[in-house]
């Protein structure tokens, strides 16, 4: 059998197995990697070279004004972008362009990017045949992925069609019986692809858009996902039009950029810079909207929180779906996940105890269930068999090992990127692949050009509340904290062992934990009583996260509704307590919490479009009431829980009360109980925004009752050995929080130890 056919068969078999086991995302990445190894990926050009100066060394962390307290620079580009011309490729204020940068215009069915150099920087651009097909001849390169601005038309023939049809190049006629016609303008701004969607008619012309079906209001669509930058992102005009069909049918215009999809980048300054310019393009082309409503889920929700705090001019109100307060503070407990999972499964002396979901959840805080399996557990078993080891018993599934698994190395390991195959080996080896690197203009870089991590777990007493509740013994508490360790510094990390996705083709080495990059590696085996070192991240980088507006500090001047379906029992990473984390930050900042109605529904009812209707009503009433958002609030803009059919079950000010605010559980809380994070179990409040906890000596912690009714005096020496720098005192403010900034934003820095 020819080699090419064997490669195809191997790919098909692998993808089928992965799909059957529910690993669609992993299947896609393995598929692309194997295509590359088999020489079948000519449709996916690699980034083959970097412009000089791409690695910036000795950059100081950001120390400028907070974006909520500063003006943005004047626009330097003359909007609107002319048809056939390209938008700006350098950001206005978000720092220098990041390289490598993967162009994905062809995958978006918008053609090859424009040539901007002949020096081998970026991806190759090929000569095209008379039929418009790419030939094998390279005629230049594109490092900035620009596209000309143009207009496309899409239509639905009837209500039943789930996907719109595209009128290619304005040649195919639109049938008379079409149900909805959409004008879609596309191009590039700040190197990302943007789209402006507008309901229109057959009277529409390129330079004379027909605005008769536009209701005068704009929706800015934000999308989620997890990535670390270095890519333009893929754009689907049909998918955008499908997702926003209801809005378009109601007359709204829609704006979107691949920069505002966190599956492409979590650089909030670049996202803001780009969104501002996309909106300027819209206004220059079509006119000023009456108001702009943000909508989007997960990472698309947290962008709305940060824009509302940092730059409320982009949106006038938001509908944040399954949102977190921000990106960077979710990493606190996310990077705990695999450390704790590896302890439970491999380092604990009593592993049977930790196979009990209730015991595991008592430490993780996040949901745990015996009704599911951890992600890729079957692949872990195969790898163990290949190492001539009998597979370990399958542990219970948790939000950590089912939901967050794979995100830890993506965020934190400089040698890992889920799209490795799209970058030539020489480019991969010269690049540090982390979330911190994606935001190097915020966190700074060292002498080697590596951005530091602000994450820390020094002094964190994992399982403290479980100890106080008598769920675990003092011996178990001590062993857990002695052995759990931390993550190695970036300079000491090695490649992940994620089989093919990480570039390692040796299946027997596969491990989902990344334990070879943990600090206990080589310590516990040699001396099981010697504590594995903890990690103390860069305080300057953490301070810069606050200073740059990457942390949601609870300041809102516009309404942002927190809307979600109840997913906690599904081990979904979009847990309910994220809404209360945002609420606590609002309270800490003295923000009127009536600006954040929390709606949570039982599946399958999705409240998003009803929330859009309420937000429209809210902003319309405010415009008629001198901008008074509180008195203009519609009756439906209040905390509530909803049934699977969309009926209101309970509503009112106390429905979401609970342990987070030291109140009896509210009516909605009892119906939809929320979990916690590992840091809340360790004593932090639900606000969850502490990078560097204040440390106090173990002896002082014992005297001040940190261990509840337990007399910890006999264990003082062991605790001091495990925590030589002291333990976290969450009553004190984050040591990385700039005091002057907290004063200027009027935030409340102190927070009590959670008593749950």
C-alpha positions as CSV (number, residue, x, y, z in Angstrom):
1,X,0.0,0.0,0.0
2,X,1.4,3.4,-0.9
3,X,2.6,5.6,2.0
4,X,0.1,8.3,1.2
5,X,-2.8,6.0,1.6
6,X,-1.5,4.6,4.8
7,X,-1.3,8.1,6.2
8,X,-4.8,8.8,5.1
9,X,-6.1,5.7,6.8
10,X,-4.2,6.4,10.0
11,X,-5.7,9.9,10.1
12,X,-9.2,8.6,9.5
13,X,-8.9,5.9,12.2
14,X,-7.5,8.4,14.8
15,X,-10.1,11.0,14.1
16,X,-12.9,8.4,14.3
17,X,-11.7,7.1,17.6
18,X,-11.4,10.6,19.1
19,X,-14.8,11.7,17.9
20,X,-16.4,8.5,19.3
21,X,-14.9,9.3,22.7
22,X,-16.2,12.8,22.6
23,X,-12.9,14.6,22.0
24,X,-13.9,16.6,18.9
25,X,-11.5,19.6,19.7
26,X,-8.5,17.3,20.3
27,X,-9.5,15.3,17.2
28,X,-9.3,18.4,15.0
29,X,-5.8,19.3,16.3
30,X,-4.5,15.8,15.9
31,X,-6.0,15.7,12.4
32,X,-4.1,18.8,11.4
33,X,-0.9,17.6,12.9
34,X,-1.0,14.2,11.2
35,X,-1.9,15.9,7.9
36,X,1.2,18.0,8.2
37,X,3.4,15.0,9.0
38,X,1.9,13.1,6.0
39,X,2.5,16.0,3.7
40,X,-1.3,16.5,3.1
41,X,-1.7,20.1,4.5
42,X,-0.8,22.2,1.5
43,X,-4.1,24.1,2.1
44,X,-2.7,25.3,5.4
45,X,0.4,27.4,4.9
46,X,2.9,27.7,7.7
47,X,4.5,30.8,9.2
48,X,8.0,30.3,7.8
49,X,9.9,33.3,9.0
50,X,10.0,36.2,11.5
51,X,10.9,39.8,10.9
52,X,13.9,41.0,12.8
53,X,13.4,42.4,16.3
54,X,10.5,40.1,17.0
55,X,11.9,39.1,20.4
56,X,11.9,42.1,22.7
57,X,14.1,41.7,25.7
58,X,14.3,43.7,29.0
59,X,10.9,45.3,28.5
60,X,9.6,46.8,31.8
61,X,6.1,45.9,32.9
62,X,3.3,48.4,32.1
63,X,3.3,51.3,34.5
64,X,1.1,53.8,32.8
65,X,-2.3,55.2,33.7
66,X,-5.2,52.8,34.1
67,X,-7.3,52.9,31.0
68,X,-10.4,54.0,33.0
69,X,-8.5,57.1,34.0
70,X,-6.8,58.1,30.8
71,X,-7.7,59.3,27.3
72,X,-6.9,57.3,24.2
73,X,-4.6,58.9,21.6
74,X,-6.3,60.6,18.7
75,X,-7.0,58.4,15.7
76,X,-4.3,58.4,13.0
77,X,-6.2,56.5,10.3
78,X,-8.7,58.2,8.0
79,X,-11.9,56.1,8.3
80,X,-13.8,54.8,6.4
81,X,-11.5,52.3,4.6
82,X,-12.1,52.7,0.9
83,X,-13.3,49.7,-1.0
84,X,-10.4,47.7,-2.3
85,X,-8.0,49.4,0.2
86,X,-6.7,47.9,3.4
87,X,-7.3,49.0,7.0
88,X,-4.5,49.9,9.5
89,X,-2.2,47.0,10.4
90,X,-0.5,48.7,13.4
91,X,-2.6,49.2,16.6
92,X,-3.3,52.7,17.7
93,X,-2.2,52.3,21.4
94,X,-1.9,48.5,22.1
95,X,1.8,48.2,21.6
96,X,3.9,46.8,18.8
97,X,2.7,44.0,16.5
98,X,3.3,40.5,17.8
99,X,5.2,38.0,15.6
100,X,4.9,35.2,14.6
101,X,1.3,35.9,13.4
102,X,-0.6,33.3,11.5
103,X,-2.7,34.5,8.6
104,X,-6.0,32.6,8.2
105,X,-7.7,34.5,5.4
106,X,-7.8,31.5,3.1
107,X,-9.4,29.3,5.7
108,X,-12.0,32.0,6.0
109,X,-12.7,31.7,2.3
110,X,-11.6,35.3,1.7
111,X,-8.5,34.5,-0.4
112,X,-4.8,34.8,0.2
113,X,-3.6,37.7,2.2
114,X,-1.8,40.6,0.4
115,X,1.9,40.5,-0.1
116,X,3.8,42.8,2.2
117,X,7.4,41.5,1.9
118,X,9.6,39.3,-0.2
119,X,12.0,38.4,2.7
120,X,10.3,35.2,3.9
121,X,8.5,36.8,6.8
122,X,5.1,35.3,7.7
123,X,3.3,32.9,5.4
124,X,4.0,32.4,1.6
125,X,1.7,33.8,-0.9
126,X,1.3,31.9,-4.2
127,X,0.6,32.8,-7.8
128,X,-2.9,32.0,-8.8
129,X,-4.1,30.4,-12.0
130,X,-6.6,32.0,-14.4
131,X,-9.3,29.9,-12.6
132,X,-8.3,31.5,-9.3
133,X,-6.6,28.4,-7.9
134,X,-3.3,28.6,-6.0
135,X,-0.3,27.4,-7.9
136,X,2.9,26.1,-6.4
137,X,4.9,29.2,-7.1
138,X,5.6,31.6,-4.2
139,X,5.5,35.2,-5.3
140,X,5.9,36.9,-1.9
141,X,5.0,36.7,1.8
142,X,2.5,38.2,4.2
143,X,3.4,38.9,7.8
144,X,0.4,41.2,8.5
145,X,-2.4,39.3,6.8
146,X,-4.1,42.3,5.2
147,X,-7.2,42.0,3.0
148,X,-8.9,44.5,0.8
149,X,-12.2,45.9,2.0
150,X,-15.1,44.5,0.1
151,X,-18.9,43.7,0.3
152,X,-20.6,40.3,0.1
153,X,-24.3,39.5,0.2
154,X,-25.9,36.6,2.1
155,X,-29.5,35.6,2.2
156,X,-32.0,33.2,3.7
157,X,-34.6,31.8,1.4
158,X,-37.0,30.8,4.2
159,X,-37.3,30.6,8.0
160,X,-36.3,26.9,8.0
161,X,-32.8,27.4,6.6
162,X,-30.2,27.1,9.3
163,X,-27.3,28.4,7.2
164,X,-27.4,31.5,4.9
165,X,-26.4,31.3,1.3
166,X,-23.7,33.5,0.0
167,X,-23.9,35.5,-3.2
168,X,-20.3,35.2,-4.5
169,X,-18.8,38.4,-5.9
170,X,-22.3,39.9,-6.3
171,X,-22.8,37.9,-9.5
172,X,-25.4,35.3,-8.6
173,X,-28.9,37.0,-8.4
174,X,-30.8,37.0,-5.1
175,X,-34.1,35.2,-5.6
176,X,-37.3,37.2,-5.3
177,X,-38.6,34.9,-2.5
178,X,-35.6,35.5,-0.2
179,X,-36.6,36.0,3.5
180,X,-33.6,38.0,4.6
181,X,-30.8,39.8,2.7
182,X,-27.7,40.8,4.5
183,X,-24.9,43.2,3.4
184,X,-21.6,41.9,4.8
185,X,-18.6,44.2,4.7
186,X,-15.2,42.6,5.3
187,X,-11.6,43.6,5.6
188,X,-8.8,43.8,8.1
189,X,-8.1,46.3,10.9
190,X,-5.1,45.8,13.2
191,X,-4.4,42.7,11.1
192,X,-7.6,40.9,12.3
193,X,-10.5,40.3,10.0
194,X,-13.6,42.4,10.7
195,X,-17.2,42.1,9.4
196,X,-20.1,44.6,9.5
197,X,-23.5,43.0,8.9
198,X,-26.5,45.0,7.9
199,X,-30.0,43.9,6.9
200,X,-30.7,45.4,3.5
201,X,-32.7,45.1,0.3
202,X,-32.0,44.5,-3.4
203,X,-31.7,48.3,-3.8
204,X,-28.4,48.2,-1.9
205,X,-25.3,49.5,-3.8
206,X,-21.6,49.3,-3.0
207,X,-21.2,53.0,-2.3
208,X,-24.8,53.7,-1.5
209,X,-25.9,51.2,1.2
210,X,-29.7,50.8,1.6
211,X,-30.2,51.5,5.3
212,X,-34.0,51.3,5.2
213,X,-34.2,48.0,7.1
214,X,-31.7,49.1,9.8
215,X,-33.3,50.0,13.1
216,X,-30.5,52.4,13.8
217,X,-29.0,50.3,16.6
218,X,-25.7,48.3,16.6
219,X,-24.8,45.0,18.3
220,X,-21.1,44.3,18.8
221,X,-20.6,40.5,18.8
222,X,-17.9,39.1,21.1
223,X,-16.9,35.5,20.9
224,X,-15.1,33.2,23.4
225,X,-12.6,30.4,23.4
226,X,-9.1,29.8,24.9
227,X,-5.9,30.8,23.1
228,X,-2.6,32.6,23.6
229,X,-2.5,34.8,20.5
230,X,-0.1,34.6,17.6
231,X,-2.9,34.1,15.1
232,X,-5.5,36.0,13.1
233,X,-8.3,33.6,13.6
234,X,-10.8,32.1,11.2
235,X,-13.9,33.9,10.0
236,X,-17.1,32.5,8.6
237,X,-19.5,34.9,7.1
238,X,-22.2,32.2,7.1
239,X,-21.7,31.3,10.7
240,X,-21.8,34.9,11.9
241,X,-24.9,35.6,9.9
242,X,-26.5,32.4,11.3
243,X,-25.5,33.3,14.9
244,X,-26.9,36.8,14.5
245,X,-29.9,36.0,12.3
246,X,-32.4,36.9,15.0
247,X,-30.8,40.3,15.5
248,X,-30.6,41.0,11.8
249,X,-34.2,40.0,11.4
250,X,-35.1,42.6,14.1
251,X,-33.2,45.2,12.2
252,X,-30.0,45.5,14.2
253,X,-26.6,46.0,12.5
254,X,-23.8,43.7,13.8
255,X,-20.1,44.4,14.1
256,X,-17.4,41.7,14.7
257,X,-13.7,41.2,14.6
258,X,-11.6,38.1,15.0
259,X,-9.6,40.2,17.5
260,X,-12.7,40.1,19.7
261,X,-12.8,36.3,19.8
262,X,-10.7,35.0,22.7
263,X,-10.0,31.8,20.8
264,X,-7.5,34.0,19.0
265,X,-6.1,36.3,21.7
266,X,-6.7,37.4,25.3
267,X,-4.9,40.7,24.8
268,X,-7.5,43.0,26.2
269,X,-5.7,46.2,25.1
270,X,-5.5,45.0,21.5
271,X,-9.1,43.9,21.7
272,X,-10.2,47.3,22.8
273,X,-7.9,49.1,20.2
274,X,-9.4,46.9,17.5
275,X,-13.1,47.2,18.6
276,X,-12.8,51.0,18.8
277,X,-11.5,51.1,15.2
278,X,-14.1,48.6,13.9
279,X,-16.8,50.8,15.4
280,X,-15.2,53.9,13.8
281,X,-15.4,52.1,10.5
282,X,-19.0,51.4,11.0
283,X,-19.9,55.0,12.0
284,X,-17.9,56.4,9.1
285,X,-19.6,54.1,6.6
286,X,-23.2,53.8,7.9
287,X,-23.7,56.5,10.6
288,X,-23.8,56.8,14.3
289,X,-26.0,54.2,16.0
290,X,-28.5,55.2,18.6
291,X,-26.6,52.9,21.0
292,X,-24.4,49.8,20.9
293,X,-25.3,46.6,22.8
294,X,-22.5,44.0,23.4
295,X,-23.3,40.3,23.3
296,X,-21.1,37.3,23.6
297,X,-20.3,34.3,25.8
298,X,-17.4,33.2,28.0
299,X,-14.4,35.2,26.8
300,X,-16.9,37.3,24.8
301,X,-18.6,38.1,28.1
302,X,-15.5,39.0,30.1
303,X,-14.5,41.5,27.3
304,X,-17.7,43.3,28.0
305,X,-16.9,43.6,31.7
306,X,-13.5,45.0,31.0
307,X,-14.7,47.4,28.2
308,X,-17.4,48.6,30.6
309,X,-14.8,49.4,33.1
310,X,-11.9,50.6,30.9
311,X,-13.6,52.1,27.8
312,X,-17.4,52.3,28.1
313,X,-17.7,54.2,24.8
314,X,-17.4,50.9,22.8
315,X,-20.7,49.5,24.1
316,X,-23.5,51.3,25.9
317,X,-24.8,48.2,27.5
318,X,-23.9,44.5,27.5
319,X,-25.3,41.0,27.7
320,X,-22.5,38.9,29.0
321,X,-23.2,35.2,28.5
322,X,-21.6,32.6,30.8
323,X,-19.0,35.2,31.6
324,X,-16.1,35.5,34.0
325,X,-15.1,38.8,35.6
326,X,-11.9,38.7,33.5
327,X,-9.3,36.3,32.0
328,X,-6.2,36.7,34.2
329,X,-7.8,36.1,37.6
330,X,-9.4,32.8,36.4
331,X,-5.9,31.5,36.0
332,X,-5.4,31.5,39.8
333,X,-7.4,28.4,40.4
334,X,-7.0,27.0,36.8
335,X,-3.3,26.5,37.3
336,X,-4.1,24.7,40.6
337,X,-6.1,22.2,38.7
338,X,-3.5,19.7,37.4
339,X,-1.3,20.1,40.5
340,X,-4.2,18.9,42.6
341,X,-5.4,16.3,40.2
342,X,-1.9,14.8,40.0
343,X,-1.6,14.8,43.8
344,X,-4.9,12.9,44.1
345,X,-4.1,10.4,41.4
346,X,-0.3,9.8,42.0
347,X,1.2,11.4,45.0
348,X,-1.3,10.8,47.8
349,X,-0.6,8.0,50.2
350,X,-4.3,7.1,50.3
351,X,-5.5,7.4,46.7
352,X,-8.7,5.4,47.4
353,X,-9.8,8.3,49.7
354,X,-9.4,10.8,46.8
355,X,-11.5,8.7,44.4
356,X,-14.5,9.7,46.4
357,X,-16.0,12.7,44.5
358,X,-17.0,14.4,47.7
359,X,-13.5,14.3,49.1
360,X,-12.0,15.6,45.8
361,X,-14.5,18.4,45.5
362,X,-13.8,19.4,49.1
363,X,-10.3,20.5,47.9
364,X,-11.0,21.5,44.3
365,X,-14.1,23.4,45.1
366,X,-15.2,22.9,41.5
367,X,-17.7,20.2,40.7
368,X,-16.8,16.5,40.7
369,X,-18.8,13.5,39.5
370,X,-18.5,9.8,39.1
371,X,-21.0,9.9,36.2
372,X,-18.3,11.0,33.7
373,X,-14.7,10.2,32.8
374,X,-11.8,12.7,32.7
375,X,-10.9,14.0,29.3
376,X,-8.5,11.7,27.4
377,X,-8.5,9.1,30.2
378,X,-8.5,6.3,27.5
379,X,-5.4,7.8,26.0
380,X,-3.7,7.8,29.4
381,X,-4.5,4.1,29.7
382,X,-3.0,3.3,26.3
383,X,0.2,5.3,27.2
384,X,0.6,3.4,30.4
385,X,0.2,0.0,28.7
386,X,2.8,1.1,26.2
387,X,5.1,1.8,29.2
388,X,4.4,-1.8,30.4
389,X,2.4,-0.4,33.3
390,X,-1.1,-1.5,34.3
391,X,-3.5,1.4,33.9
392,X,-4.4,3.2,37.1
393,X,-8.1,3.1,38.2
394,X,-10.0,5.9,36.4
395,X,-10.5,8.8,38.8
396,X,-13.8,10.7,39.0
397,X,-14.3,13.4,36.5
398,X,-14.2,17.1,37.6
399,X,-14.4,20.5,36.1
400,X,-10.6,20.4,36.3
401,X,-9.8,17.2,34.4
402,X,-12.8,17.4,32.1
403,X,-13.4,21.1,31.5
404,X,-10.1,22.9,32.0
405,X,-7.7,20.0,31.0
406,X,-5.4,21.2,28.2
407,X,-5.7,24.9,29.1
408,X,-3.0,24.8,31.7
409,X,-0.1,24.1,29.3
410,X,-1.6,26.4,26.8
411,X,-1.6,29.3,29.2
412,X,1.7,28.6,31.0
413,X,4.1,26.4,29.1
414,X,6.4,28.4,26.7
415,X,6.9,25.2,24.6
416,X,3.3,24.5,23.9
417,X,0.8,25.7,21.3
418,X,-2.2,23.8,20.1
419,X,-1.5,24.9,16.5
420,X,2.2,24.0,16.5
421,X,2.0,22.5,13.1
422,X,1.1,25.9,11.6
423,X,4.6,27.3,12.4
424,X,7.9,26.1,10.9
425,X,10.2,24.5,13.3
426,X,12.7,27.4,13.3
427,X,9.8,29.7,14.2
428,X,8.5,27.5,17.0
429,X,11.9,27.2,18.6
430,X,12.4,31.0,18.6
431,X,9.0,31.7,20.2
432,X,7.7,31.5,23.8
433,X,4.1,30.3,23.7
434,X,2.2,31.5,26.7
435,X,-0.6,33.8,27.7
436,X,1.9,36.0,29.4
437,X,3.9,36.3,26.1
438,X,0.7,37.3,24.3
439,X,0.6,40.3,26.7
440,X,4.3,41.0,26.9
441,X,3.7,44.8,26.6
442,X,1.8,44.4,29.9
443,X,3.9,41.9,31.9
444,X,7.3,42.9,30.4
445,X,10.1,40.6,29.4
446,X,13.4,39.4,30.9
447,X,16.8,39.5,29.3
448,X,15.9,36.5,27.0
449,X,12.6,38.1,25.9
450,X,10.5,35.9,28.1
451,X,7.4,37.4,29.7
452,X,7.0,36.5,33.5
453,X,4.0,34.9,35.1
454,X,2.2,36.8,37.8
455,X,0.6,33.6,39.1
456,X,1.6,32.5,42.6
457,X,0.7,29.8,45.1
458,X,3.2,30.6,47.9
459,X,1.4,30.4,51.2
460,X,-1.9,28.9,49.8
461,X,-3.3,26.4,52.2
462,X,-5.1,24.0,49.9
463,X,-8.0,22.3,51.6
464,X,-8.1,24.6,54.6
465,X,-11.9,24.8,54.7
466,X,-12.1,21.0,54.3
467,X,-9.9,20.6,57.3
468,X,-12.0,23.0,59.3
469,X,-15.1,21.1,58.3
470,X,-13.5,17.8,59.3
471,X,-13.7,16.4,55.8
472,X,-10.0,15.7,55.9
473,X,-7.7,15.1,58.8
474,X,-4.7,17.2,59.8
475,X,-2.4,14.4,58.5
476,X,-4.1,14.6,55.1
477,X,-4.0,18.4,55.1
478,X,-0.3,18.4,55.8
479,X,0.5,15.8,53.2
480,X,-1.5,17.5,50.5
481,X,0.2,20.8,51.1
482,X,3.7,19.2,51.4
483,X,3.5,17.2,48.2
484,X,1.3,19.3,45.8
485,X,4.1,21.7,44.8
486,X,3.8,24.1,42.0
487,X,4.9,24.8,38.4
488,X,8.5,25.2,37.4
489,X,9.7,28.6,36.3
490,X,9.2,29.1,32.5
491,X,12.9,28.8,31.8
492,X,13.0,25.3,33.4
493,X,10.0,23.9,31.6
494,X,10.2,21.4,28.8
495,X,7.8,20.4,26.0
496,X,4.4,19.0,26.9
497,X,3.7,15.3,26.3
498,X,0.3,15.7,24.6
499,X,1.0,13.3,21.7
500,X,1.1,15.1,18.4
501,X,-0.6,18.3,19.6
502,X,2.6,19.2,21.3
503,X,4.8,17.9,18.6
504,X,5.7,14.7,20.5
505,X,4.9,11.6,18.4
506,X,5.7,9.1,21.1
507,X,2.4,8.0,22.5
508,X,4.0,6.1,25.4
509,X,5.1,9.5,26.8
510,X,1.6,11.0,26.8
511,X,0.4,12.5,30.1
512,X,-2.4,15.0,30.6
513,X,-1.0,16.4,33.9
514,X,2.3,17.9,32.7
515,X,3.9,16.5,35.9
516,X,7.4,16.7,34.4
517,X,7.0,20.5,34.7
518,X,5.9,20.5,38.3
519,X,8.2,21.3,41.2
520,X,7.7,18.1,43.1
521,X,9.3,16.2,40.2
522,X,12.3,14.4,41.7
523,X,11.6,15.8,45.2
524,X,9.0,13.5,46.6
525,X,10.5,10.4,45.2
526,X,13.9,11.1,46.7
527,X,12.6,12.6,50.0
528,X,8.8,12.2,50.5
529,X,8.9,14.4,53.6
530,X,10.7,17.3,51.9
531,X,8.1,19.9,50.8
532,X,7.8,20.5,47.1
533,X,8.6,24.1,46.4
534,X,5.8,26.6,45.8
535,X,6.0,29.3,43.1
536,X,6.0,33.0,43.8
537,X,5.2,34.9,40.6
538,X,6.3,38.3,39.5
539,X,4.7,41.0,41.7
540,X,5.6,43.6,39.1
541,X,3.7,41.7,36.4
542,X,0.7,41.2,38.7
543,X,0.7,45.0,39.5
544,X,0.9,45.7,35.8
545,X,-2.2,43.4,35.3
546,X,-4.2,45.8,37.6
547,X,-2.6,49.0,36.2
548,X,-3.3,48.0,32.5
549,X,-7.0,47.2,33.0
550,X,-6.6,43.4,32.6
551,X,-8.3,42.9,36.0
552,X,-12.0,43.6,36.5
553,X,-12.0,45.7,39.7
554,X,-15.8,46.1,39.8
555,X,-16.2,49.5,38.2
556,X,-19.3,49.8,36.0
557,X,-20.8,52.9,34.5
558,X,-23.1,51.0,32.1
559,X,-25.4,48.1,32.6
560,X,-24.0,44.6,31.9
561,X,-26.5,41.8,32.4
562,X,-24.9,38.5,33.5
563,X,-26.9,35.8,31.6
564,X,-26.2,32.1,31.7
565,X,-27.7,28.6,31.7
566,X,-27.0,26.5,34.8
567,X,-24.2,24.1,33.9
568,X,-22.4,23.3,37.1
569,X,-23.7,19.7,37.3
570,X,-22.2,19.1,33.8
571,X,-18.6,19.9,35.0
572,X,-18.7,22.9,32.6
573,X,-16.1,25.5,33.1
574,X,-18.7,28.2,32.9
575,X,-19.7,27.8,36.5
576,X,-22.5,29.8,38.3
577,X,-20.2,31.3,40.9
578,X,-18.5,33.4,38.3
579,X,-21.5,35.7,38.3
580,X,-21.2,36.1,42.1
581,X,-17.5,36.7,41.7
582,X,-18.3,39.7,39.5
583,X,-21.0,40.7,42.0
584,X,-18.6,40.7,44.9
585,X,-16.2,42.9,43.0
586,X,-19.0,45.4,42.3
587,X,-19.7,45.5,46.0
588,X,-16.0,46.0,46.8
589,X,-15.9,48.9,44.4
590,X,-19.1,50.6,45.6
591,X,-20.8,50.1,42.2
592,X,-24.6,50.0,42.2
593,X,-25.3,46.2,41.7
594,X,-28.6,47.1,39.9
595,X,-26.3,47.6,36.9
596,X,-25.7,43.8,36.9
597,X,-28.9,41.8,36.8
598,X,-28.1,38.0,37.1
599,X,-30.3,35.7,35.0
600,X,-29.7,32.0,35.3
601,X,-31.9,29.4,33.5
602,X,-32.4,25.7,33.4
603,X,-31.5,24.2,30.0
604,X,-32.5,24.2,27.3
605,X,-33.9,27.7,27.6
606,X,-31.3,30.3,26.6
607,X,-32.2,33.8,27.8
608,X,-29.9,35.7,25.5
609,X,-32.4,37.1,23.1
610,X,-34.8,38.1,25.8
611,X,-31.9,39.8,27.6
612,X,-31.1,41.7,24.4
613,X,-34.7,42.9,24.3
614,X,-34.5,44.1,27.9
615,X,-31.2,45.8,27.3
616,X,-32.7,47.6,24.3
617,X,-35.6,48.8,26.4
618,X,-33.2,49.8,29.2
619,X,-31.0,52.0,26.9
620,X,-34.0,53.4,25.1
621,X,-35.6,54.5,28.3
622,X,-32.3,55.9,29.6
623,X,-32.0,58.1,26.5
624,X,-35.4,59.5,27.3
625,X,-34.5,60.0,30.9
626,X,-31.2,62.1,30.6
627,X,-29.1,59.0,30.7
628,X,-30.3,57.9,34.2
629,X,-29.6,54.2,34.0
630,X,-30.9,53.2,37.4
631,X,-34.4,54.9,37.1
632,X,-34.7,53.7,33.5
633,X,-34.2,50.1,34.5
634,X,-37.0,47.9,33.2
635,X,-38.9,45.7,35.7
636,X,-37.3,42.6,34.1
637,X,-33.8,43.8,34.7
638,X,-33.5,42.2,38.1
639,X,-31.9,39.1,39.5
640,X,-33.9,36.0,38.6
641,X,-33.8,32.3,37.9
642,X,-35.8,30.8,35.1
643,X,-37.3,27.4,34.2
644,X,-36.3,25.3,31.2
645,X,-39.3,26.9,29.4
646,X,-38.2,30.4,30.2
647,X,-40.7,31.1,33.0
648,X,-39.5,33.2,35.9
649,X,-39.3,31.0,39.0
650,X,-38.0,33.6,41.5
651,X,-36.8,37.1,41.3
652,X,-35.7,39.9,43.6
653,X,-32.7,41.3,45.5
654,X,-32.0,38.3,47.7
655,X,-32.5,35.4,45.3
656,X,-28.8,34.7,44.8
657,X,-27.7,35.2,48.5
658,X,-25.6,32.4,50.0
659,X,-22.3,31.6,51.7
660,X,-20.5,34.1,49.4
661,X,-22.1,37.0,51.2
662,X,-22.7,35.3,54.6
663,X,-26.4,35.2,54.1
664,X,-28.9,32.3,54.1
665,X,-29.3,30.7,50.7
666,X,-31.7,32.6,48.5
667,X,-34.6,31.0,46.6
668,X,-32.6,30.7,43.4
669,X,-29.4,29.6,45.1
670,X,-31.3,26.7,46.6
671,X,-32.5,25.6,43.1
672,X,-29.2,26.2,41.5
673,X,-26.4,25.8,44.1
674,X,-23.0,27.1,43.1
675,X,-19.6,25.6,43.9
676,X,-16.3,27.3,44.7
677,X,-12.6,27.4,43.6
678,X,-9.6,25.9,45.2
679,X,-8.6,29.4,46.4
680,X,-11.9,29.9,48.1
681,X,-11.5,26.6,49.9
682,X,-8.1,28.0,50.9
683,X,-9.7,31.1,52.4
684,X,-10.0,33.6,49.6
685,X,-13.4,35.4,49.1
686,X,-15.5,34.7,46.1
687,X,-14.1,37.9,44.4
688,X,-11.1,35.7,43.5
689,X,-8.7,38.5,42.5
690,X,-5.7,38.0,44.7
691,X,-2.4,37.5,42.9
692,X,0.0,37.8,45.8
693,X,-1.6,37.1,49.2
694,X,-0.3,38.8,52.3
695,X,1.7,36.2,54.3
696,X,1.7,35.9,58.0
697,X,3.8,33.5,60.1
698,X,2.3,30.1,60.9
699,X,2.4,30.8,64.6
700,X,0.4,34.0,64.2
701,X,-2.1,32.1,62.0
702,X,-2.6,29.5,64.7
703,X,-3.1,32.2,67.4
704,X,-5.6,34.1,65.2
705,X,-7.8,31.0,64.6
706,X,-7.1,30.2,61.0
707,X,-7.7,26.5,61.7
708,X,-11.1,26.9,63.3
709,X,-11.7,24.6,66.3
710,X,-8.6,22.5,65.6
711,X,-5.6,23.0,67.9
712,X,-2.8,23.3,65.3
713,X,-0.1,24.0,67.9
714,X,1.2,20.4,67.9
715,X,1.7,20.7,64.1
716,X,3.4,24.1,64.1
717,X,6.8,22.8,63.1
718,X,5.4,20.8,60.2
719,X,3.4,23.8,59.0
720,X,6.4,26.1,59.2
721,X,8.4,23.6,57.2
722,X,5.8,23.5,54.5
723,X,5.2,27.2,54.6
724,X,8.6,28.8,55.4
725,X,7.4,32.2,54.2
726,X,4.1,32.1,56.0
727,X,0.5,31.4,55.0
728,X,-2.0,33.5,53.1
729,X,-4.0,36.0,55.1
730,X,-6.8,36.9,52.8
731,X,-8.2,39.5,55.2
732,X,-5.5,41.8,53.8
733,X,-5.5,43.2,50.3
734,X,-3.6,41.7,47.4
735,X,0.0,42.7,47.8
736,X,0.2,43.4,44.0
737,X,-2.7,45.8,44.0
738,X,-1.4,49.4,43.5
739,X,-2.7,51.3,46.5
740,X,-3.0,54.6,44.6
741,X,-5.0,52.9,41.8
742,X,-7.4,51.3,44.4
743,X,-7.9,54.8,45.9
744,X,-8.5,56.4,42.5
745,X,-11.0,53.7,41.5
746,X,-12.5,53.8,45.0
747,X,-12.2,50.0,45.4
748,X,-12.3,48.3,48.8
749,X,-9.0,46.4,49.0
750,X,-9.7,44.3,52.2
751,X,-11.7,41.1,52.1
752,X,-12.6,38.7,54.9
753,X,-11.6,35.1,55.1
754,X,-14.5,33.2,53.7
755,X,-16.4,31.4,56.4
756,X,-18.2,28.7,54.4
